[in-house]
Amino acid sequence: MAERVAWARLMRLGMVQLGLAPERFWALTPAELFLLAGLDDGSAQGMTRGALEALEARFPDRPNGERSDG
């Protein structure tokens, strides 16, 4: 069963407690919002080069064989 997002609580956190304008709030990622609110636990790790290369191989920006002449 999918978890429901507590939008009212998140909006209150961002726009009331943090004083963010609505445009700024909706432009944030969840990670950015949690960081601004001090709710991150500090355990998040950045993506490694190997993980990035595996992701790029799995989801290429261009279809097979298509090249950019830029």
C-alpha positions in Angstrom: 0.0 0.0 0.0 1.4 3.4 -1.0 2.1 5.9 1.7 0.2 9.2 1.5 2.1 12.4 1.5 1.2 14.8 4.3 1.0 17.9 2.0 -0.5 20.2 4.6 2.3 19.5 7.0 5.0 19.9 4.4 3.5 23.1 3.1 3.2 24.5 6.7 6.8 23.5 7.3 8.1 25.2 4.1 5.9 28.2 3.8 5.0 29.1 7.4 7.9 27.8 9.5 10.7 28.4 6.9 9.0 31.4 5.3 9.5 30.2 1.8 7.4 31.7 -1.1 5.2 29.1 -2.7 7.2 29.2 -5.9 10.4 28.4 -4.0 8.7 25.7 -1.9 7.4 23.9 -5.0 10.8 24.2 -6.7 12.6 22.3 -3.8 13.3 18.6 -3.8 12.2 16.7 -0.7 15.9 16.4 0.3 16.4 20.2 0.0 13.3 20.8 2.1 14.5 18.4 4.8 18.0 20.0 4.8 16.6 23.5 5.1 14.3 22.3 8.0 17.2 20.6 9.8 15.4 17.2 9.4 18.2 15.4 7.5 20.0 12.8 9.6 23.4 13.4 7.9 23.6 9.9 6.7 22.9 10.6 3.0 25.8 9.6 0.8 26.5 11.1 -2.6 26.4 9.0 -5.7 29.6 7.3 -6.6 31.2 7.5 -10.1 30.5 3.8 -10.6 26.8 4.3 -9.7 26.5 7.3 -12.0 28.1 5.3 -14.9 25.7 2.4 -14.3 22.7 4.8 -14.3 23.9 6.4 -17.5 24.3 3.0 -19.2 20.8 2.0 -18.1 19.2 5.3 -19.1 21.2 6.9 -21.9 20.4 10.5 -22.9 20.2 9.5 -26.5 18.8 6.5 -28.3 21.3 3.9 -29.5 23.7 5.2 -32.0 22.3 8.8 -32.0 25.1 11.3 -31.8 25.3 14.9 -30.9 27.1 17.2 -33.4 27.3 20.1 -31.0 
